[in-house]
Amino acid sequence: MKIIRDCFGRSVRMTDERIAHILQHLELVGMEEEISLVLAAPAEVRVSRSDETVKLFYEYYARTRVGGKWLCVVVKYPPDDAFVVTAYLTDQLKAGETIWRQK
């Protein structure tokens, strides 16, 4: 298990099981370090519209296996905990309240 400090200063757990789940998406193979970087210094963070305890961390990568895409790292923040749920590449950011924007 890896512990990552997010841009809000909270410790986020990324378990081996979650890493294995994420890497089932072949386009993310080789991007394990980028997942940590996005949590620490994202371009933008939004609150999920379907679950207010979930935050979506975004950073744009011009060069991925599938072209220029946003890397989204999904983190759940139940009381007294925080953990990575999943990560994926996307063409656009999901709707939701922006709570962090890189300056």
Rosetta blueprint (number, residue, H / E / L):
1 M L
2 K E
3 I E
4 I E
5 R E
6 D L
7 C L
8 F L
9 G L
10 R L
11 S E
12 V E
13 R E
14 M E
15 T L
16 D H
17 E H
18 R H
19 I H
20 A H
21 H H
22 I H
23 L L
24 Q L
25 H L
26 L H
27 E H
28 L H
29 V L
30 G L
31 M L
32 E H
33 E H
34 E H
35 I H
36 S H
37 L H
38 V H
39 L H
40 A H
41 A L
42 P L
43 A L
44 E E
45 V E
46 R E
47 V E
48 S L
49 R L
50 S L
51 D L
52 E L
53 T L
54 V E
55 K E
56 L E
57 F E
58 Y E
59 E E
60 Y E
61 Y E
62 A L
63 R L
64 T L
65 R L
66 V L
67 G L
68 G L
69 K E
70 W E
71 L E
72 C E
73 V E
74 V E
75 V E
76 K E
77 Y L
78 P L
79 P L
80 D L
81 D L
82 A L
83 F E
84 V E
85 V E
86 T E
87 A E
88 Y E
89 L E
90 T E
91 D L
92 Q L
93 L L
94 K L
95 A L
96 G L
97 E L
98 T E
99 I E
100 W E
101 R E
102 Q L
103 K L
